[in-house]
Amino acid sequence: MRDEYLKQAHKVISDPNILINVVSRRVKNLKNGARPLVESLEKLSLEDIALLEIIKGKISYELYSFPKREG
């Protein structure tokens, strides 16, 4: 994983736990045959592709909040 990509992606998703989860889910998608949403002239790892997609705003995330139980 490239440090520069990681630093830039951290500016987009500041919480490291969320960043790790978004990257790992996207890597899983890419491993299962999803096409990259960015192009590169050089060979990139799946992690770097996911980070670059985050940097370029090609993928986003949404936090899920559980509904409160009444009782």
N, CA, C and O atoms as a CHARMM CRD file, in Angstrom:
* protein
*
  284
    1    1 MET  N      0.84400  -1.17000   0.00000 PROA 1      0.00000
    2    1 MET  CA     0.00000   0.00000   0.00000 PROA 1      0.00000
    3    1 MET  C      0.89300   1.23700   0.00000 PROA 1      0.00000
    4    1 MET  O      1.83700   1.33400   0.78300 PROA 1      0.00000
    5    2 ARG  N      0.59100   2.15100  -0.86200 PROA 2      0.00000
    6    2 ARG  CA     1.40600   3.35700  -0.97500 PROA 2      0.00000
    7    2 ARG  C      1.04900   4.35800   0.12300 PROA 2      0.00000
    8    2 ARG  O     -0.12100   4.66600   0.35300 PROA 2      0.00000
    9    3 ASP  N      2.08000   4.85200   0.78900 PROA 3      0.00000
   10    3 ASP  CA     1.87600   5.82000   1.86900 PROA 3      0.00000
   11    3 ASP  C      1.16900   7.07800   1.39100 PROA 3      0.00000
   12    3 ASP  O      0.29900   7.60700   2.08300 PROA 3      0.00000
   13    4 GLU  N      1.54000   7.55400   0.21200 PROA 4      0.00000
   14    4 GLU  CA     0.94200   8.78800  -0.30400 PROA 4      0.00000
   15    4 GLU  C     -0.56100   8.60900  -0.53300 PROA 4      0.00000
   16    4 GLU  O     -1.34400   9.50200  -0.20800 PROA 4      0.00000
   17    5 TYR  N     -0.96600   7.47700  -1.08300 PROA 5      0.00000
   18    5 TYR  CA    -2.38900   7.20500  -1.28800 PROA 5      0.00000
   19    5 TYR  C     -3.11800   7.11700   0.05100 PROA 5      0.00000
   20    5 TYR  O     -4.23000   7.62400   0.20100 PROA 5      0.00000
   21    6 LEU  N     -2.47900   6.47100   1.01400 PROA 6      0.00000
   22    6 LEU  CA    -3.08100   6.32500   2.33300 PROA 6      0.00000
   23    6 LEU  C     -3.28800   7.69000   2.99700 PROA 6      0.00000
   24    6 LEU  O     -4.34300   7.94300   3.57800 PROA 6      0.00000
   25    7 LYS  N     -2.29900   8.55400   2.91300 PROA 7      0.00000
   26    7 LYS  CA    -2.41500   9.90200   3.48700 PROA 7      0.00000
   27    7 LYS  C     -3.51700  10.70600   2.81100 PROA 7      0.00000
   28    7 LYS  O     -4.28200  11.39600   3.48400 PROA 7      0.00000
   29    8 GLN  N     -3.60300  10.62400   1.49300 PROA 8      0.00000
   30    8 GLN  CA    -4.63200  11.36600   0.76300 PROA 8      0.00000
   31    8 GLN  C     -6.02700  10.81400   1.06500 PROA 8      0.00000
   32    8 GLN  O     -6.97500  11.58400   1.21700 PROA 8      0.00000
   33    9 ALA  N     -6.15800   9.50800   1.15100 PROA 9      0.00000
   34    9 ALA  CA    -7.45500   8.89700   1.45700 PROA 9      0.00000
   35    9 ALA  C     -7.87700   9.23400   2.88400 PROA 9      0.00000
   36    9 ALA  O     -9.06700   9.37500   3.16700 PROA 9      0.00000
   37   10 HSD  N     -6.90400   9.36000   3.77600 PROA 10     0.00000
   38   10 HSD  CA    -7.19400   9.71700   5.16500 PROA 10     0.00000
   39   10 HSD  C     -7.77400  11.12900   5.26500 PROA 10     0.00000
   40   10 HSD  O     -8.51100  11.43200   6.20400 PROA 10     0.00000
   41   11 LYS  N     -7.44700  11.98500   4.31100 PROA 11     0.00000
   42   11 LYS  CA    -8.04100  13.32600   4.27100 PROA 11     0.00000
   43   11 LYS  C     -9.51700  13.25500   3.88900 PROA 11     0.00000
   44   11 LYS  O    -10.30500  14.10200   4.30900 PROA 11     0.00000
   45   12 VAL  N     -9.89600  12.25300   3.09900 PROA 12     0.00000
   46   12 VAL  CA   -11.27600  12.08100   2.66800 PROA 12     0.00000
   47   12 VAL  C    -12.09300  11.36900   3.74700 PROA 12     0.00000
   48   12 VAL  O    -13.20400  11.78900   4.07000 PROA 12     0.00000
   49   13 ILE  N    -11.53800  10.29600   4.29800 PROA 13     0.00000
   50   13 ILE  CA   -12.18600   9.54300   5.38300 PROA 13     0.00000
   51   13 ILE  C    -11.24700   9.61000   6.57700 PROA 13     0.00000
   52   13 ILE  O    -10.27200   8.86200   6.65300 PROA 13     0.00000
   53   14 SER  N    -11.54100  10.49700   7.49600 PROA 14     0.00000
   54   14 SER  CA   -10.59400  10.78800   8.58200 PROA 14     0.00000
   55   14 SER  C    -10.53600   9.70500   9.67000 PROA 14     0.00000
   56   14 SER  O     -9.52200   9.58000  10.35600 PROA 14     0.00000
   57   15 ASP  N    -11.59100   8.93700   9.83200 PROA 15     0.00000
   58   15 ASP  CA   -11.59300   7.87900  10.84700 PROA 15     0.00000
   59   15 ASP  C    -10.86200   6.65900  10.29500 PROA 15     0.00000
   60   15 ASP  O    -11.31200   6.06900   9.31200 PROA 15     0.00000
   61   16 PRO  N     -9.74500   6.27000  10.90700 PROA 16     0.00000
   62   16 PRO  CA    -8.95600   5.14500  10.37100 PROA 16     0.00000
   63   16 PRO  C     -9.72600   3.82400  10.33200 PROA 16     0.00000
   64   16 PRO  O     -9.52000   3.01500   9.42700 PROA 16     0.00000
   65   17 ASN  N    -10.60200   3.60400  11.29500 PROA 17     0.00000
   66   17 ASN  CA   -11.37600   2.35200  11.30700 PROA 17     0.00000
   67   17 ASN  C    -12.33600   2.29700  10.12400 PROA 17     0.00000
   68   17 ASN  O    -12.48300   1.25300   9.48800 PROA 17     0.00000
   69   18 ILE  N    -12.98200   3.40600   9.83200 PROA 18     0.00000
   70   18 ILE  CA   -13.90200   3.44700   8.70100 PROA 18     0.00000
   71   18 ILE  C    -13.12500   3.29600   7.39500 PROA 18     0.00000
   72   18 ILE  O    -13.55300   2.58200   6.48800 PROA 18     0.00000
   73   19 LEU  N    -11.97700   3.97600   7.30700 PROA 19     0.00000
   74   19 LEU  CA   -11.14500   3.87600   6.10700 PROA 19     0.00000
   75   19 LEU  C    -10.73400   2.43300   5.85200 PROA 19     0.00000
   76   19 LEU  O    -10.81400   1.96000   4.71900 PROA 19     0.00000
   77   20 ILE  N    -10.30000   1.73900   6.87700 PROA 20     0.00000
   78   20 ILE  CA    -9.89400   0.34000   6.74300 PROA 20     0.00000
   79   20 ILE  C    -11.06800  -0.51000   6.26700 PROA 20     0.00000
   80   20 ILE  O    -10.90700  -1.36100   5.39200 PROA 20     0.00000
   81   21 ASN  N    -12.24700  -0.28200   6.84000 PROA 21     0.00000
   82   21 ASN  CA   -13.42000  -1.06500   6.44600 PROA 21     0.00000
   83   21 ASN  C    -13.82500  -0.79800   5.00800 PROA 21     0.00000
   84   21 ASN  O    -14.15500  -1.73000   4.27500 PROA 21     0.00000
   85   22 VAL  N    -13.80400   0.46400   4.59400 PROA 22     0.00000
   86   22 VAL  CA   -14.17200   0.79500   3.21500 PROA 22     0.00000
   87   22 VAL  C    -13.18500   0.17000   2.23700 PROA 22     0.00000
   88   22 VAL  O    -13.58900  -0.40900   1.22800 PROA 22     0.00000
   89   23 VAL  N    -11.90200   0.28400   2.53100 PROA 23     0.00000
   90   23 VAL  CA   -10.87300  -0.29100   1.64900 PROA 23     0.00000
   91   23 VAL  C    -11.01000  -1.81300   1.59300 PROA 23     0.00000
   92   23 VAL  O    -10.95900  -2.39800   0.51100 PROA 23     0.00000
   93   24 SER  N    -11.18300  -2.45100   2.73600 PROA 24     0.00000
   94   24 SER  CA   -11.24900  -3.91800   2.73600 PROA 24     0.00000
   95   24 SER  C    -12.48600  -4.42800   1.99900 PROA 24     0.00000
   96   24 SER  O    -12.41600  -5.44700   1.31200 PROA 24     0.00000
   97   25 ARG  N    -13.61200  -3.73700   2.13000 PROA 25     0.00000
   98   25 ARG  CA   -14.80900  -4.15100   1.39500 PROA 25     0.00000
   99   25 ARG  C    -14.63100  -3.96200  -0.10800 PROA 25     0.00000
  100   25 ARG  O    -15.06500  -4.79300  -0.90500 PROA 25     0.00000
  101   26 ARG  N    -13.98700  -2.85700  -0.48200 PROA 26     0.00000
  102   26 ARG  CA   -13.77400  -2.60800  -1.91400 PROA 26     0.00000
  103   26 ARG  C    -12.78800  -3.61800  -2.49900 PROA 26     0.00000
  104   26 ARG  O    -12.97100  -4.08400  -3.62400 PROA 26     0.00000
  105   27 VAL  N    -11.75200  -3.95400  -1.74600 PROA 27     0.00000
  106   27 VAL  CA   -10.78900  -4.96900  -2.20300 PROA 27     0.00000
  107   27 VAL  C    -11.49800  -6.29900  -2.41100 PROA 27     0.00000
  108   27 VAL  O    -11.22700  -7.00800  -3.38000 PROA 27     0.00000
  109   28 LYS  N    -12.40700  -6.63700  -1.49900 PROA 28     0.00000
  110   28 LYS  CA   -13.17200  -7.87700  -1.64400 PROA 28     0.00000
  111   28 LYS  C    -14.01000  -7.83100  -2.92600 PROA 28     0.00000
  112   28 LYS  O    -14.08300  -8.82200  -3.65300 PROA 28     0.00000
  113   29 ASN  N    -14.64600  -6.67600  -3.20600 PROA 29     0.00000
  114   29 ASN  CA   -15.40500  -6.51700  -4.45000 PROA 29     0.00000
  115   29 ASN  C    -14.51200  -6.71400  -5.66800 PROA 29     0.00000
  116   29 ASN  O    -14.87900  -7.41100  -6.61300 PROA 29     0.00000
  117   30 LEU  N    -13.33600  -6.09200  -5.63600 PROA 30     0.00000
  118   30 LEU  CA   -12.40500  -6.19100  -6.76600 PROA 30     0.00000
  119   30 LEU  C    -11.93000  -7.63200  -6.96100 PROA 30     0.00000
  120   30 LEU  O    -11.79800  -8.09400  -8.09400 PROA 30     0.00000
  121   31 LYS  N    -11.67300  -8.33900  -5.86200 PROA 31     0.00000
  122   31 LYS  CA   -11.25400  -9.74100  -5.96000 PROA 31     0.00000
  123   31 LYS  C    -12.34700 -10.61200  -6.56300 PROA 31     0.00000
  124   31 LYS  O    -12.07300 -11.61200  -7.22600 PROA 31     0.00000
  125   32 ASN  N    -13.59400 -10.21100  -6.32000 PROA 32     0.00000
  126   32 ASN  CA   -14.72800 -10.98600  -6.83600 PROA 32     0.00000
  127   32 ASN  C    -15.13300 -10.58100  -8.24100 PROA 32     0.00000
  128   32 ASN  O    -16.17600 -11.01000  -8.73500 PROA 32     0.00000
  129   33 GLY  N    -14.31100  -9.75300  -8.89200 PROA 33     0.00000
  130   33 GLY  CA   -14.54200  -9.45700 -10.29400 PROA 33     0.00000
  131   33 GLY  C    -15.05900  -8.06500 -10.61900 PROA 33     0.00000
  132   33 GLY  O    -15.26000  -7.75200 -11.79200 PROA 33     0.00000
  133   34 ALA  N    -15.27900  -7.22100  -9.61900 PROA 34     0.00000
  134   34 ALA  CA   -15.72800  -5.85600  -9.90800 PROA 34     0.00000
  135   34 ALA  C    -14.62800  -5.11700 -10.66400 PROA 34     0.00000
  136   34 ALA  O    -13.44000  -5.32700 -10.41800 PROA 34     0.00000
  137   35 ARG  N    -15.03100  -4.26900 -11.56800 PROA 35     0.00000
  138   35 ARG  CA   -14.05400  -3.49900 -12.35000 PROA 35     0.00000
  139   35 ARG  C    -13.62300  -2.26300 -11.57500 PROA 35     0.00000
  140   35 ARG  O    -14.43600  -1.63800 -10.89400 PROA 35     0.00000
  141   36 PRO  N    -12.34200  -1.90700 -11.67800 PROA 36     0.00000
  142   36 PRO  CA   -11.86900  -0.67500 -11.03500 PROA 36     0.00000
  143   36 PRO  C    -12.57700   0.54700 -11.62000 PROA 36     0.00000
  144   36 PRO  O    -12.87700   0.58800 -12.81300 PROA 36     0.00000
  145   37 LEU  N    -12.83700   1.53100 -10.77700 PROA 37     0.00000
  146   37 LEU  CA   -13.50900   2.75900 -11.19600 PROA 37     0.00000
  147   37 LEU  C    -12.51600   3.84600 -11.59200 PROA 37     0.00000
  148   37 LEU  O    -12.90900   4.94700 -11.97600 PROA 37     0.00000
  149   38 VAL  N    -11.23600   3.53200 -11.49600 PROA 38     0.00000
  150   38 VAL  CA   -10.17100   4.46000 -11.89600 PROA 38     0.00000
  151   38 VAL  C     -9.21800   3.72900 -12.83700 PROA 38     0.00000
  152   38 VAL  O     -9.09900   2.50400 -12.80400 PROA 38     0.00000
  153   39 GLU  N     -8.55300   4.50300 -13.66700 PROA 39     0.00000
  154   39 GLU  CA    -7.55700   3.92600 -14.57200 PROA 39     0.00000
  155   39 GLU  C     -6.16900   4.36300 -14.14000 PROA 39     0.00000
  156   39 GLU  O     -5.98300   5.45700 -13.60700 PROA 39     0.00000
  157   40 SER  N     -5.20700   3.49900 -14.37500 PROA 40     0.00000
  158   40 SER  CA    -3.82700   3.81600 -14.04700 PROA 40     0.00000
  159   40 SER  C     -2.92600   3.21600 -15.11500 PROA 40     0.00000
  160   40 SER  O     -3.17800   2.12200 -15.61900 PROA 40     0.00000
  161   41 LEU  N     -1.88600   3.94200 -15.44500 PROA 41     0.00000
  162   41 LEU  CA    -0.92500   3.44300 -16.42800 PROA 41     0.00000
  163   41 LEU  C      0.04300   2.44300 -15.80900 PROA 41     0.00000
  164   41 LEU  O      0.72700   1.70700 -16.52000 PROA 41     0.00000
  165   42 GLU  N      0.09400   2.42100 -14.48900 PROA 42     0.00000
  166   42 GLU  CA     0.99600   1.48900 -13.81300 PROA 42     0.00000
  167   42 GLU  C      0.19100   0.40200 -13.10500 PROA 42     0.00000
  168   42 GLU  O     -1.00500   0.55900 -12.85800 PROA 42     0.00000
  169   43 LYS  N      0.85800  -0.69100 -12.78700 PROA 43     0.00000
  170   43 LYS  CA     0.22900  -1.80800 -12.09300 PROA 43     0.00000
  171   43 LYS  C      0.06200  -1.45300 -10.62400 PROA 43     0.00000
  172   43 LYS  O      1.04100  -1.18100  -9.93000 PROA 43     0.00000
  173   44 LEU  N     -1.18100  -1.45600 -10.15200 PROA 44     0.00000
  174   44 LEU  CA    -1.47000  -1.12500  -8.76500 PROA 44     0.00000
  175   44 LEU  C     -2.02500  -2.33900  -8.03500 PROA 44     0.00000
  176   44 LEU  O     -2.67900  -3.19500  -8.63200 PROA 44     0.00000
  177   45 SER  N     -1.75500  -2.40200  -6.73700 PROA 45     0.00000
  178   45 SER  CA    -2.36600  -3.45200  -5.92100 PROA 45     0.00000
  179   45 SER  C     -3.84800  -3.12400  -5.75800 PROA 45     0.00000
  180   45 SER  O     -4.26600  -1.99100  -5.99700 PROA 45     0.00000
  181   46 LEU  N     -4.63300  -4.10600  -5.35600 PROA 46     0.00000
  182   46 LEU  CA    -6.06000  -3.87700  -5.15500 PROA 46     0.00000
  183   46 LEU  C     -6.30200  -2.83200  -4.06000 PROA 46     0.00000
  184   46 LEU  O     -7.24000  -2.04000  -4.14600 PROA 46     0.00000
  185   47 GLU  N     -5.45900  -2.83600  -3.04300 PROA 47     0.00000
  186   47 GLU  CA    -5.57500  -1.84500  -1.97200 PROA 47     0.00000
  187   47 GLU  C     -5.34100  -0.44000  -2.50100 PROA 47     0.00000
  188   47 GLU  O     -6.06100   0.49400  -2.14900 PROA 47     0.00000
  189   48 ASP  N     -4.32400  -0.29500  -3.35500 PROA 48     0.00000
  190   48 ASP  CA    -4.03800   1.01700  -3.93800 PROA 48     0.00000
  191   48 ASP  C     -5.16200   1.48000  -4.85600 PROA 48     0.00000
  192   48 ASP  O     -5.47700   2.66900  -4.89900 PROA 48     0.00000
  193   49 ILE  N     -5.76300   0.55700  -5.58500 PROA 49     0.00000
  194   49 ILE  CA    -6.90100   0.90600  -6.44200 PROA 49     0.00000
  195   49 ILE  C     -8.05000   1.42200  -5.57200 PROA 49     0.00000
  196   49 ILE  O     -8.66400   2.44100  -5.89000 PROA 49     0.00000
  197   50 ALA  N     -8.33700   0.71800  -4.47800 PROA 50     0.00000
  198   50 ALA  CA    -9.41500   1.14100  -3.57900 PROA 50     0.00000
  199   50 ALA  C     -9.12600   2.51700  -2.98800 PROA 50     0.00000
  200   50 ALA  O    -10.02100   3.35900  -2.91900 PROA 50     0.00000
  201   51 LEU  N     -7.88800   2.75300  -2.56300 PROA 51     0.00000
  202   51 LEU  CA    -7.52000   4.05700  -2.00600 PROA 51     0.00000
  203   51 LEU  C     -7.66400   5.15400  -3.06200 PROA 51     0.00000
  204   51 LEU  O     -8.16900   6.23800  -2.76900 PROA 51     0.00000
  205   52 LEU  N     -7.22500   4.87500  -4.27500 PROA 52     0.00000
  206   52 LEU  CA    -7.32000   5.85300  -5.35600 PROA 52     0.00000
  207   52 LEU  C     -8.78600   6.16500  -5.68900 PROA 52     0.00000
  208   52 LEU  O     -9.12500   7.30400  -6.00900 PROA 52     0.00000
  209   53 GLU  N     -9.64000   5.15600  -5.61200 PROA 53     0.00000
  210   53 GLU  CA   -11.06400   5.37800  -5.83600 PROA 53     0.00000
  211   53 GLU  C    -11.65200   6.29600  -4.76000 PROA 53     0.00000
  212   53 GLU  O    -12.49100   7.14600  -5.05600 PROA 53     0.00000
  213   54 ILE  N    -11.21600   6.12400  -3.53000 PROA 54     0.00000
  214   54 ILE  CA   -11.67000   6.99000  -2.43700 PROA 54     0.00000
  215   54 ILE  C    -11.17300   8.41100  -2.66700 PROA 54     0.00000
  216   54 ILE  O    -11.93800   9.36600  -2.53300 PROA 54     0.00000
  217   55 ILE  N     -9.90300   8.55500  -3.00900 PROA 55     0.00000
  218   55 ILE  CA    -9.29400   9.87000  -3.23000 PROA 55     0.00000
  219   55 ILE  C    -10.04000  10.62400  -4.32700 PROA 55     0.00000
  220   55 ILE  O    -10.30400  11.81900  -4.19800 PROA 55     0.00000
  221   56 LYS  N    -10.37600   9.91800  -5.40500 PROA 56     0.00000
  222   56 LYS  CA   -11.01400  10.56300  -6.55400 PROA 56     0.00000
  223   56 LYS  C    -12.53000  10.67200  -6.41100 PROA 56     0.00000
  224   56 LYS  O    -13.20900  11.11700  -7.33600 PROA 56     0.00000
  225   57 GLY  N    -13.06200  10.26800  -5.26200 PROA 57     0.00000
  226   57 GLY  CA   -14.48800  10.40000  -5.00800 PROA 57     0.00000
  227   57 GLY  C    -15.35600   9.42100  -5.77300 PROA 57     0.00000
  228   57 GLY  O    -16.54300   9.67600  -5.97800 PROA 57     0.00000
  229   58 LYS  N    -14.78900   8.31300  -6.19600 PROA 58     0.00000
  230   58 LYS  CA   -15.53800   7.32300  -6.97200 PROA 58     0.00000
  231   58 LYS  C    -16.36300   6.38800  -6.08900 PROA 58     0.00000
  232   58 LYS  O    -17.36700   5.83200  -6.53400 PROA 58     0.00000
  233   59 ILE  N    -15.93900   6.21900  -4.84600 PROA 59     0.00000
  234   59 ILE  CA   -16.72500   5.41300  -3.91000 PROA 59     0.00000
  235   59 ILE  C    -16.90900   6.21300  -2.62700 PROA 59     0.00000
  236   59 ILE  O    -16.08300   7.05000  -2.26100 PROA 59     0.00000
  237   60 SER  N    -18.00700   5.93000  -1.96900 PROA 60     0.00000
  238   60 SER  CA   -18.31200   6.62300  -0.72100 PROA 60     0.00000
  239   60 SER  C    -18.81800   5.59400   0.28000 PROA 60     0.00000
  240   60 SER  O    -18.85500   4.39900  -0.01500 PROA 60     0.00000
  241   61 TYR  N    -19.19900   6.04900   1.43900 PROA 61     0.00000
  242   61 TYR  CA   -19.69900   5.15400   2.46300 PROA 61     0.00000
  243   61 TYR  C    -20.83100   5.85700   3.20200 PROA 61     0.00000
  244   61 TYR  O    -20.98100   7.07700   3.14400 PROA 61     0.00000
  245   62 GLU  N    -21.60900   5.05600   3.88800 PROA 62     0.00000
  246   62 GLU  CA   -22.69100   5.58500   4.70600 PROA 62     0.00000
  247   62 GLU  C    -22.69100   4.82200   6.01700 PROA 62     0.00000
  248   62 GLU  O    -22.64400   3.59100   6.02600 PROA 62     0.00000
  249   63 LEU  N    -22.74400   5.54300   7.11600 PROA 63     0.00000
  250   63 LEU  CA   -22.79200   4.89900   8.42600 PROA 63     0.00000
  251   63 LEU  C    -24.21600   4.46300   8.71300 PROA 63     0.00000
  252   63 LEU  O    -25.17200   5.18600   8.43200 PROA 63     0.00000
  253   64 TYR  N    -24.34200   3.28800   9.26800 PROA 64     0.00000
  254   64 TYR  CA   -25.64800   2.76200   9.60400 PROA 64     0.00000
  255   64 TYR  C    -25.85700   2.93500  11.09300 PROA 64     0.00000
  256   64 TYR  O    -24.98300   2.58700  11.88700 PROA 64     0.00000
  257   65 SER  N    -26.99900   3.46700  11.47900 PROA 65     0.00000
  258   65 SER  CA   -27.31400   3.56400  12.89500 PROA 65     0.00000
  259   65 SER  C    -28.52400   2.67700  13.18100 PROA 65     0.00000
  260   65 SER  O    -29.53200   2.72600  12.47600 PROA 65     0.00000
  261   66 PHE  N    -28.40000   1.88400  14.20900 PROA 66     0.00000
  262   66 PHE  CA   -29.46800   0.96400  14.57400 PROA 66     0.00000
  263   66 PHE  C    -30.62100   1.74900  15.19900 PROA 66     0.00000
  264   66 PHE  O    -30.39700   2.67300  15.98100 PROA 66     0.00000
  265   67 PRO  N    -31.84700   1.38000  14.85200 PROA 67     0.00000
  266   67 PRO  CA   -32.98200   2.05100  15.47800 PROA 67     0.00000
  267   67 PRO  C    -33.03900   1.69900  16.96500 PROA 67     0.00000
  268   67 PRO  O    -32.73200   0.57700  17.36800 PROA 67     0.00000
  269   68 LYS  N    -33.43900   2.68000  17.76200 PROA 68     0.00000
  270   68 LYS  CA   -33.52200   2.44300  19.20800 PROA 68     0.00000
  271   68 LYS  C    -34.77400   1.62100  19.51500 PROA 68     0.00000
  272   68 LYS  O    -35.83900   1.80500  18.92500 PROA 68     0.00000
  273   69 ARG  N    -34.59300   0.71800  20.45500 PROA 69     0.00000
  274   69 ARG  CA   -35.72400  -0.10700  20.89800 PROA 69     0.00000
  275   69 ARG  C    -36.50000   0.63800  21.96100 PROA 69     0.00000
  276   69 ARG  O    -35.93300   1.29000  22.83800 PROA 69     0.00000
  277   70 GLU  N    -37.76900   0.52600  21.86000 PROA 70     0.00000
  278   70 GLU  CA   -38.60400   1.09800  22.90100 PROA 70     0.00000
  279   70 GLU  C    -38.98500  -0.03800  23.83800 PROA 70     0.00000
  280   70 GLU  O    -39.24400  -1.16400  23.41200 PROA 70     0.00000
  281   71 GLY  N    -39.01200   0.27900  25.09100 PROA 71     0.00000
  282   71 GLY  CA   -39.38800  -0.83100  25.95400 PROA 71     0.00000
  283   71 GLY  C    -39.35000  -0.57600  27.36100 PROA 71     0.00000
  284   71 GLY  O    -39.65400  -1.46400  28.15800 PROA 71     0.00000
